[in-house]
Amino acid sequence: MSQQFPDDPKAALRTIRLLWAAMLVGQILFMIVIAVMHIQRDGETSQISKLLGYVGFGMLPVMTAVGYFIRNQTYKANWREDVITAQGYGGGNLILLAMLEGVALLSLVATLLHGSFGLPFVPAMIAMAIQVINYPNGRAMYPPDHLADP
């Protein structure tokens, strides 16, 4: 894996937390834009919005499973003694978050085209909730007996 994250676990944790927050804020801002546009729209739905809604529902379990799998494989490849390197931790989490963001953004576009916060919005909310649950805590970069919170 390339050196995209600092070698220092604390610096890598700050970087991945910043990326985590920026990704979620972008999705939330897009959701706000959709809400504002919804107020000004007549609510007519199109076939493409329905299709994208179905694609969002299909992508959610696939991208979530693949994201966790790739993150775990990245962790395994970067396992040193009883910790994961900072690069492996950051890279693995970034891959998972990016895959979930893809689902959320596609579903938000489907919501925008649909004209209401209906069924196409559900995969976006679930993907964003999974991202929130996966807040980078950094514990995997520290030995199990490390008492201080990273």
Z-matrix of the N, CA and C atoms (Angstrom, degrees):
N
C 1 1.449
C 2 1.525 1 108.50
N 3 1.314 2 116.31 1 140.10
C 4 1.461 3 120.48 2 -179.38
C 5 1.528 4 110.48 3 -70.08
N 6 1.308 5 114.96 4 162.91
C 7 1.458 6 121.31 5 -177.72
C 8 1.531 7 110.31 6 -81.38
N 9 1.325 8 117.81 7 67.65
C 10 1.445 9 120.49 8 -179.84
C 11 1.526 10 113.01 9 -90.22
N 12 1.311 11 117.55 10 -13.74
C 13 1.449 12 122.23 11 177.47
C 14 1.522 13 108.70 12 -122.53
N 15 1.339 14 117.31 13 149.67
C 16 1.470 15 120.09 14 178.90
C 17 1.531 16 111.42 15 -61.21
N 18 1.328 17 115.87 16 155.79
C 19 1.464 18 120.50 17 177.73
C 20 1.524 19 112.19 18 -71.66
N 21 1.326 20 116.60 19 -28.80
C 22 1.456 21 121.80 20 -179.28
C 23 1.527 22 109.91 21 -73.27
N 24 1.331 23 118.48 22 124.53
C 25 1.466 24 120.35 23 -178.20
C 26 1.536 25 113.79 24 -57.23
N 27 1.330 26 117.76 25 -39.14
C 28 1.474 27 119.54 26 -179.39
C 29 1.523 28 111.23 27 -66.40
N 30 1.328 29 116.65 28 -40.82
C 31 1.465 30 119.87 29 178.59
C 32 1.529 31 110.73 30 -68.28
N 33 1.323 32 116.90 31 -39.76
C 34 1.466 33 120.50 32 178.07
C 35 1.526 34 110.47 33 -64.97
N 36 1.326 35 116.91 34 -38.53
C 37 1.452 36 120.75 35 178.83
C 38 1.528 37 111.15 36 -65.56
N 39 1.323 38 116.92 37 -41.46
C 40 1.471 39 119.89 38 175.67
C 41 1.522 40 110.73 39 -60.52
N 42 1.331 41 116.59 40 -42.33
C 43 1.463 42 121.06 41 -178.86
C 44 1.523 43 111.24 42 -64.48
N 45 1.317 44 117.80 43 -48.56
C 46 1.471 45 119.78 44 -177.99
C 47 1.522 46 110.86 45 -68.69
N 48 1.337 47 118.16 46 -33.01
C 49 1.467 48 119.83 47 176.00
C 50 1.527 49 111.01 48 -67.33
N 51 1.309 50 116.98 49 -37.88
C 52 1.463 51 120.49 50 176.81
C 53 1.529 52 110.48 51 -64.43
N 54 1.329 53 116.69 52 -43.52
C 55 1.467 54 120.57 53 177.28
C 56 1.531 55 111.27 54 -64.36
N 57 1.326 56 116.45 55 -41.47
C 58 1.460 57 121.41 56 177.91
C 59 1.521 58 110.34 57 -57.91
N 60 1.338 59 116.10 58 -48.82
C 61 1.466 60 120.55 59 -178.96
C 62 1.529 61 111.39 60 -65.52
N 63 1.327 62 117.16 61 -43.44
C 64 1.471 63 120.46 62 -179.21
C 65 1.529 64 110.98 63 -62.19
N 66 1.316 65 117.15 64 -40.73
C 67 1.467 66 120.53 65 179.66
C 68 1.530 67 110.87 66 -64.27
N 69 1.319 68 116.37 67 -44.80
C 70 1.467 69 119.59 68 -179.50
C 71 1.530 70 111.56 69 -68.51
N 72 1.319 71 117.49 70 -40.71
C 73 1.467 72 120.20 71 178.88
C 74 1.523 73 110.27 72 -61.88
N 75 1.320 74 117.55 73 -40.37
C 76 1.459 75 120.46 74 177.56
C 77 1.519 76 111.94 75 -60.36
N 78 1.311 77 116.73 76 -41.76
C 79 1.468 78 120.88 77 179.16
C 80 1.529 79 111.05 78 -67.74
N 81 1.322 80 116.11 79 -39.97
C 82 1.470 81 120.31 80 179.34
C 83 1.529 82 110.40 81 -66.77
N 84 1.325 83 116.91 82 -41.47
C 85 1.470 84 119.71 83 177.83
C 86 1.528 85 110.91 84 -63.33
N 87 1.319 86 117.36 85 -40.19
C 88 1.462 87 120.59 86 177.27
C 89 1.529 88 110.12 87 -63.42
N 90 1.331 89 116.85 88 -38.07
C 91 1.455 90 121.34 89 177.86
C 92 1.536 91 110.15 90 -63.96
N 93 1.320 92 117.48 91 -39.18
C 94 1.466 93 121.70 92 177.59
C 95 1.531 94 110.32 93 -64.80
N 96 1.326 95 116.94 94 -42.51
C 97 1.464 96 120.94 95 176.92
C 98 1.524 97 110.21 96 -59.21
N 99 1.312 98 117.00 97 -43.05
C 100 1.464 99 121.45 98 178.79
C 101 1.528 100 110.12 99 -62.31
N 102 1.334 101 116.61 100 -42.33
C 103 1.463 102 120.20 101 179.81
C 104 1.526 103 110.56 102 -62.63
N 105 1.318 104 117.89 103 -42.24
C 106 1.466 105 121.71 104 178.74
C 107 1.526 106 109.91 105 -65.57
N 108 1.321 107 117.06 106 -43.66
C 109 1.460 108 120.28 107 179.57
C 110 1.526 109 111.50 108 -67.02
N 111 1.316 110 116.91 109 -32.06
C 112 1.472 111 121.19 110 179.25
C 113 1.529 112 110.23 111 -63.53
N 114 1.306 113 116.53 112 -37.27
C 115 1.460 114 120.77 113 179.93
C 116 1.528 115 110.07 114 -62.47
N 117 1.329 116 116.79 115 -32.44
C 118 1.458 117 121.39 116 -175.80
C 119 1.525 118 112.73 117 -97.03
N 120 1.313 119 118.95 118 10.37
C 121 1.459 120 122.11 119 -173.99
C 122 1.523 121 111.28 120 -113.88
N 123 1.316 122 117.48 121 154.01
C 124 1.461 123 121.64 122 -177.59
C 125 1.519 124 113.88 123 -81.11
N 126 1.340 125 119.37 124 -14.75
C 127 1.457 126 122.28 125 174.20
C 128 1.514 127 115.49 126 92.09
N 129 1.321 128 118.77 127 11.59
C 130 1.458 129 121.55 128 178.54
C 131 1.527 130 109.78 129 -72.31
N 132 1.332 131 116.60 130 131.00
C 133 1.462 132 120.41 131 -179.43
C 134 1.530 133 110.16 132 -99.29
N 135 1.318 134 115.25 133 155.88
C 136 1.457 135 120.29 134 179.61
C 137 1.522 136 109.84 135 -121.47
N 138 1.318 137 114.80 136 166.79
C 139 1.467 138 120.03 137 178.35
C 140 1.521 139 111.05 138 -65.33
N 141 1.331 140 116.67 139 -37.18
C 142 1.467 141 119.27 140 -178.67
C 143 1.524 142 110.96 141 -65.07
N 144 1.334 143 117.43 142 -35.02
C 145 1.463 144 119.26 143 178.21
C 146 1.528 145 110.54 144 -66.26
N 147 1.325 146 116.43 145 -38.16
C 148 1.463 147 119.53 146 177.54
C 149 1.530 148 110.86 147 -66.12
N 150 1.329 149 115.50 148 -43.18
C 151 1.464 150 120.09 149 179.25
C 152 1.528 151 110.80 150 -62.31
N 153 1.331 152 116.90 151 -46.42
C 154 1.463 153 119.90 152 178.57
C 155 1.524 154 111.39 153 -63.76
N 156 1.318 155 116.91 154 -33.13
C 157 1.461 156 120.18 155 175.95
C 158 1.516 157 111.52 156 -62.57
N 159 1.332 158 116.15 157 -44.41
C 160 1.467 159 120.02 158 177.49
C 161 1.526 160 111.39 159 -65.54
N 162 1.328 161 115.83 160 -39.49
C 163 1.474 162 119.57 161 178.13
C 164 1.523 163 110.04 162 -62.46
N 165 1.332 164 117.33 163 -40.47
C 166 1.467 165 121.24 164 177.53
C 167 1.521 166 111.91 165 -59.97
N 168 1.338 167 116.05 166 -43.49
C 169 1.461 168 119.62 167 177.95
C 170 1.522 169 111.41 168 -64.97
N 171 1.320 170 117.04 169 -35.54
C 172 1.464 171 120.03 170 178.15
C 173 1.521 172 112.51 171 -73.25
N 174 1.325 173 115.59 172 -37.44
C 175 1.462 174 119.99 173 -179.03
C 176 1.522 175 112.97 174 -68.87
N 177 1.315 176 116.99 175 -33.51
C 178 1.465 177 120.47 176 -173.94
C 179 1.529 178 113.27 177 -54.85
N 180 1.318 179 120.74 178 -56.62
C 181 1.471 180 118.01 179 -179.36
C 182 1.529 181 113.05 180 -68.72
N 183 1.326 182 116.52 181 -34.29
C 184 1.466 183 119.66 182 -178.55
C 185 1.526 184 110.27 183 -67.66
N 186 1.326 185 116.73 184 -51.87
C 187 1.465 186 120.10 185 -177.40
C 188 1.529 187 111.52 186 -66.83
N 189 1.325 188 116.81 187 -34.32
C 190 1.468 189 119.27 188 177.56
C 191 1.528 190 109.92 189 -65.23
N 192 1.315 191 117.33 190 -48.49
C 193 1.465 192 120.77 191 -179.62
C 194 1.525 193 111.29 192 -63.76
N 195 1.332 194 117.10 193 -44.85
C 196 1.467 195 120.67 194 -179.89
C 197 1.529 196 110.11 195 -65.83
N 198 1.335 197 117.08 196 -39.88
C 199 1.463 198 120.51 197 178.55
C 200 1.521 199 112.27 198 -61.49
N 201 1.334 200 116.75 199 -45.07
C 202 1.470 201 119.93 200 177.53
C 203 1.525 202 111.13 201 -65.71
N 204 1.320 203 116.52 202 -39.34
C 205 1.460 204 119.92 203 179.39
C 206 1.533 205 110.93 204 -62.80
N 207 1.322 206 116.75 205 -48.09
C 208 1.471 207 120.06 206 -179.78
C 209 1.525 208 110.38 207 -64.83
N 210 1.334 209 117.21 208 -40.07
C 211 1.469 210 119.02 209 177.63
C 212 1.523 211 110.37 210 -60.57
N 213 1.329 212 117.16 211 -44.89
C 214 1.465 213 119.95 212 179.75
C 215 1.526 214 111.92 213 -64.63
N 216 1.318 215 117.17 214 -38.81
C 217 1.469 216 120.11 215 177.73
C 218 1.531 217 110.66 216 -66.65
N 219 1.325 218 115.96 217 -37.85
C 220 1.467 219 120.07 218 176.86
C 221 1.520 220 109.85 219 -65.54
N 222 1.315 221 116.98 220 -41.71
C 223 1.465 222 120.62 221 176.02
C 224 1.533 223 110.37 222 -59.38
N 225 1.342 224 116.54 223 -47.10
C 226 1.473 225 120.13 224 -179.63
C 227 1.517 226 112.12 225 -59.79
N 228 1.322 227 116.41 226 -42.62
C 229 1.469 228 120.58 227 -178.81
C 230 1.519 229 111.92 228 -67.38
N 231 1.312 230 117.84 229 -20.94
C 232 1.463 231 122.05 230 -176.87
C 233 1.522 232 112.33 231 -114.80
N 234 1.330 233 116.54 232 22.30
C 235 1.462 234 122.21 233 179.17
C 236 1.519 235 108.96 234 -80.40
N 237 1.309 236 117.25 235 123.56
C 238 1.464 237 123.47 236 177.86
C 239 1.519 238 108.35 237 -127.37
N 240 1.327 239 115.78 238 113.77
C 241 1.465 240 123.33 239 -175.70
C 242 1.529 241 108.93 240 56.88
N 243 1.330 242 118.81 241 -108.59
C 244 1.466 243 119.16 242 -178.54
C 245 1.530 244 113.20 243 -118.39
N 246 1.341 245 115.86 244 22.81
C 247 1.470 246 120.58 245 177.98
C 248 1.526 247 110.37 246 -138.32
N 249 1.304 248 115.24 247 164.93
C 250 1.464 249 122.03 248 174.88
C 251 1.520 250 107.08 249 -101.89
N 252 1.332 251 116.74 250 138.87
C 253 1.463 252 119.61 251 178.65
C 254 1.522 253 109.83 252 -63.92
N 255 1.309 254 115.52 253 157.66
C 256 1.460 255 120.76 254 -179.80
C 257 1.530 256 110.96 255 -61.15
N 258 1.331 257 117.05 256 -39.26
C 259 1.465 258 120.20 257 179.13
C 260 1.531 259 111.02 258 -64.05
N 261 1.318 260 116.82 259 -42.65
C 262 1.453 261 120.92 260 179.22
C 263 1.516 262 112.39 261 -66.40
N 264 1.325 263 116.10 262 -40.76
C 265 1.463 264 120.38 263 178.75
C 266 1.524 265 110.51 264 -64.38
N 267 1.319 266 116.26 265 -49.14
C 268 1.461 267 120.28 266 -179.30
C 269 1.511 268 112.51 267 -64.81
N 270 1.324 269 116.78 268 -45.95
C 271 1.455 270 120.70 269 -179.03
C 272 1.514 271 112.86 270 -64.74
N 273 1.323 272 116.90 271 -42.92
C 274 1.460 273 120.91 272 179.46
C 275 1.520 274 112.47 273 -63.51
N 276 1.317 275 115.82 274 -43.68
C 277 1.458 276 119.40 275 178.98
C 278 1.518 277 111.72 276 -68.60
N 279 1.311 278 117.10 277 -38.64
C 280 1.465 279 120.23 278 179.80
C 281 1.528 280 110.95 279 -62.70
N 282 1.318 281 117.42 280 -39.82
C 283 1.465 282 120.92 281 178.25
C 284 1.528 283 110.45 282 -62.49
N 285 1.324 284 117.24 283 -47.30
C 286 1.464 285 120.57 284 179.27
C 287 1.524 286 110.67 285 -60.47
N 288 1.332 287 116.80 286 -47.58
C 289 1.463 288 120.45 287 -178.32
C 290 1.523 289 111.85 288 -63.70
N 291 1.320 290 117.58 289 -38.91
C 292 1.466 291 120.78 290 179.54
C 293 1.526 292 111.41 291 -66.06
N 294 1.320 293 117.23 292 -38.96
C 295 1.465 294 119.86 293 179.35
C 296 1.532 295 110.71 294 -66.92
N 297 1.311 296 117.13 295 -39.54
C 298 1.462 297 120.41 296 177.03
C 299 1.526 298 111.42 297 -69.20
N 300 1.326 299 116.07 298 -36.07
C 301 1.467 300 119.52 299 177.35
C 302 1.528 301 110.32 300 -63.71
N 303 1.313 302 117.34 301 -37.60
C 304 1.461 303 120.90 302 177.68
C 305 1.519 304 111.45 303 -59.48
N 306 1.326 305 116.32 304 -43.45
C 307 1.471 306 120.66 305 177.79
C 308 1.526 307 109.82 306 -63.49
N 309 1.330 308 115.82 307 -46.22
C 310 1.465 309 119.75 308 -177.52
C 311 1.524 310 111.24 309 -62.34
N 312 1.323 311 117.60 310 -44.96
C 313 1.463 312 120.00 311 -178.25
C 314 1.527 313 111.68 312 -66.91
N 315 1.327 314 117.69 313 -41.91
C 316 1.461 315 119.84 314 176.91
C 317 1.529 316 110.69 315 -60.46
N 318 1.315 317 116.39 316 -43.82
C 319 1.459 318 120.47 317 -179.60
C 320 1.527 319 111.52 318 -68.22
N 321 1.330 320 117.14 319 -33.15
C 322 1.464 321 119.73 320 175.93
C 323 1.527 322 111.29 321 -69.01
N 324 1.317 323 117.63 322 -37.17
C 325 1.464 324 120.86 323 174.94
C 326 1.528 325 109.47 324 -63.84
N 327 1.330 326 116.91 325 -42.41
C 328 1.466 327 120.56 326 177.05
C 329 1.526 328 110.16 327 -61.15
N 330 1.326 329 116.91 328 -39.22
C 331 1.457 330 121.45 329 177.78
C 332 1.522 331 110.94 330 -64.08
N 333 1.320 332 115.88 331 -42.81
C 334 1.464 333 120.65 332 178.18
C 335 1.525 334 110.80 333 -60.71
N 336 1.318 335 116.55 334 -46.50
C 337 1.458 336 120.62 335 179.86
C 338 1.524 337 112.15 336 -69.09
N 339 1.322 338 116.02 337 -30.75
C 340 1.466 339 121.16 338 -179.58
C 341 1.530 340 110.84 339 -70.47
N 342 1.318 341 116.27 340 -32.69
C 343 1.458 342 120.40 341 177.88
C 344 1.503 343 115.19 342 90.67
N 345 1.329 344 117.88 343 2.52
C 346 1.459 345 120.08 344 177.41
C 347 1.530 346 109.49 345 -155.88
N 348 1.313 347 114.16 346 160.67
C 349 1.459 348 120.05 347 177.75
C 350 1.526 349 108.83 348 -84.50
N 351 1.304 350 115.52 349 69.94
C 352 1.454 351 122.03 350 -179.20
C 353 1.511 352 111.24 351 -105.55
N 354 1.307 353 114.96 352 -141.34
C 355 1.457 354 122.42 353 -176.05
C 356 1.533 355 114.22 354 -58.65
N 357 1.346 356 120.82 355 -38.95
C 358 1.468 357 118.92 356 179.55
C 359 1.530 358 113.42 357 -63.63
N 360 1.323 359 117.03 358 -16.99
C 361 1.464 360 121.72 359 -178.40
C 362 1.529 361 112.14 360 -79.20
N 363 1.318 362 117.07 361 -23.35
C 364 1.472 363 121.62 362 -174.87
C 365 1.536 364 113.09 363 -59.09
N 366 1.352 365 120.04 364 -49.03
C 367 1.468 366 118.20 365 179.54
C 368 1.538 367 112.84 366 -61.59
N 369 1.322 368 116.73 367 -33.12
C 370 1.467 369 119.64 368 177.96
C 371 1.522 370 110.53 369 -62.88
N 372 1.317 371 116.61 370 -45.21
C 373 1.462 372 120.19 371 -179.29
C 374 1.528 373 111.67 372 -65.99
N 375 1.314 374 116.71 373 -39.62
C 376 1.468 375 120.03 374 179.25
C 377 1.528 376 110.16 375 -66.91
N 378 1.339 377 117.07 376 -44.07
C 379 1.468 378 120.61 377 179.19
C 380 1.527 379 110.82 378 -62.51
N 381 1.321 380 116.78 379 -41.12
C 382 1.467 381 119.75 380 178.36
C 383 1.525 382 111.37 381 -67.40
N 384 1.326 383 117.00 382 -37.05
C 385 1.465 384 120.21 383 177.28
C 386 1.531 385 110.94 384 -64.44
N 387 1.316 386 117.01 385 -39.97
C 388 1.473 387 120.28 386 177.33
C 389 1.522 388 110.24 387 -63.88
N 390 1.327 389 116.89 388 -37.16
C 391 1.463 390 119.91 389 176.83
C 392 1.526 391 110.60 390 -64.45
N 393 1.327 392 117.17 391 -41.84
C 394 1.466 393 120.63 392 178.85
C 395 1.522 394 110.08 393 -63.25
N 396 1.326 395 116.80 394 -43.20
C 397 1.469 396 121.37 395 179.36
C 398 1.528 397 110.92 396 -61.33
N 399 1.330 398 116.57 397 -32.00
C 400 1.469 399 121.12 398 -178.51
C 401 1.524 400 112.23 399 -92.12
N 402 1.315 401 116.57 400 36.22
C 403 1.461 402 121.06 401 174.74
C 404 1.526 403 108.40 402 -55.90
N 405 1.330 404 117.78 403 127.63
C 406 1.476 405 120.05 404 -177.45
C 407 1.528 406 111.96 405 -66.53
N 408 1.326 407 116.86 406 110.93
C 409 1.464 408 120.67 407 179.33
C 410 1.519 409 112.57 408 -97.32
N 411 1.316 410 118.79 409 -17.25
C 412 1.458 411 122.34 410 175.21
C 413 1.517 412 115.84 411 78.64
N 414 1.309 413 119.09 412 1.38
C 415 1.470 414 120.83 413 -175.72
C 416 1.518 415 113.28 414 -60.01
N 417 1.318 416 117.41 415 -31.66
C 418 1.465 417 120.20 416 -177.82
C 419 1.525 418 112.72 417 -68.13
N 420 1.335 419 117.22 418 -16.33
C 421 1.467 420 120.53 419 -179.81
C 422 1.526 421 112.48 420 -88.71
N 423 1.333 422 117.13 421 -3.78
C 424 1.457 423 121.73 422 -177.66
C 425 1.522 424 110.05 423 -119.72
N 426 1.330 425 117.54 424 150.23
C 427 1.471 426 120.20 425 178.23
C 428 1.524 427 110.67 426 -61.04
N 429 1.331 428 117.32 427 154.10
C 430 1.475 429 120.17 428 -178.42
C 431 1.524 430 113.85 429 -58.43
N 432 1.330 431 117.46 430 -27.84
C 433 1.467 432 119.98 431 -178.49
C 434 1.526 433 112.65 432 -87.06
N 435 1.318 434 117.60 433 4.41
C 436 1.461 435 122.32 434 179.22
C 437 1.516 436 108.14 435 -73.45
N 438 1.342 437 117.34 436 115.02
C 439 1.467 438 121.42 437 -173.38
C 440 1.518 439 113.57 438 -86.85
N 441 1.320 440 117.61 439 -31.40
C 442 1.464 441 119.73 440 -174.97
C 443 1.521 442 109.92 441 -72.08
N 444 1.341 443 116.16 442 140.53
C 445 1.459 444 121.37 443 177.21
C 446 1.529 445 107.75 444 -73.76
N 447 1.348 446 116.33 445 128.00
C 448 1.463 447 118.81 446 -179.40
C 449 1.496 448 109.00 447 -67.11
